[in-house]
Amino acid sequence: MKITAIETLVCHARMRNWVFVKVVTDQPGLIGWGEATLEWHTRGVVGTIEDLSQLLVGEDPSRIEHLWQTLYRQHFWHGNGIIRSTAIAGIDIALWDIAGKVAGLPCHQLWGGPVRDSIRTYCHLGGGNMEDFYETPVDNAKRFGELATQAVEEGFTAFKTMAVPPTMPIEGNRPVRAAAACVEAMREAVGEDIDIMVDCHARPSPAMGLKFAKALDPYDLYFLEEPCWPESIEGLARINAAVTTPIATGERMTHLAQFRDLFAAQGCDICQLDITHCGGLSEARRIAALAEAYRIALAPHNPQGPVSTAASLEFGFSQPSYIICESVHADVPWRAEVVEEGYTIEPQGRTVRPNTRPGLGIEINEAEIKKHPFEQEVLQRTFYSDGSVGDW
Ligand SMILES: [Mg+2]
């Protein structure tokens, strides 16, 4: 068995261009699907996959670890920058899809079999619709309450919001009060039994992140995400030590050693590794093993396309400390046309039953992808009130 080609298919999905990776083999009909979506860096990732493919064409796709080592270590530069780690991830996920298809088993069966009966999912406010999730202003607490009610009406028992605005390194309490008002409105709207998550999007400094964390601590959030830059592991650790709310982070980390430093510093209680950015399922499994040693929970970052979701679910059915899967369902109205999935979702509760088909269990509709060719992603720029650059 040999790899004969590695192709990329780009599908413009408004906020993101989904980058699907197709690994083709010399066996009739045997292909693997991966995803390497990296918003605002689509051309970079596609070019990198083309560069890397020369290392793999002609090789045996069943030697996944050997090929991963090749992708990560050859050509002098290690594969830990975000563009290359995403490109490697897309290829690695597709190789696991092939391995499952060759064995006739879902991927999670290759990794020891299912460790749970179902996986809980959570949504973004507005279902991942760009305007609702990213652009609802934090001075409109009422709107947060309405969108929270909508999420629960759609069957979710947990949802995530962006209730923390872009904030200068030090600001007064105004943004903190606004965030607390939004969370209060959502809590009042949905009651005590629904889990609310707040994503700070690494907008605050460690000092402001600490303020937000303390102000939101009484609302019993399921987790508080990226309360400061991921580069500031000591800032994350300081915040994590100061509140009872579990701190979640990891979506911008690209390799095992970064997670080692994060875990050792007790920078989080929930690891949000992104399987499409951290080097794929091979590296994700190493990161998960390391997290297990620290008893850190796993809740992978997954706002991308349907192959990312399938990979995250296969991973989740094999990982004991996996607690919940991020999901978006209303980013584009034709999402379901692009993919046929092997798993089923319970409408009430939005829990997922395991995939029963080989590999990732997905069929990709290439004709549908062709209807949505590459377009430049929506430009996002953030400036503070004085005109200086802020974090989106
Ligand atoms: Mg996030």
Boltz pocket constraint, residues with backbone or C-beta under 6 A from the ligand:
constraints:
  - pocket:
      binder: B
      contacts: [[A, 199], [A, 201], [A, 225], [A, 226], [A, 251]]
      max_distance: 6.0
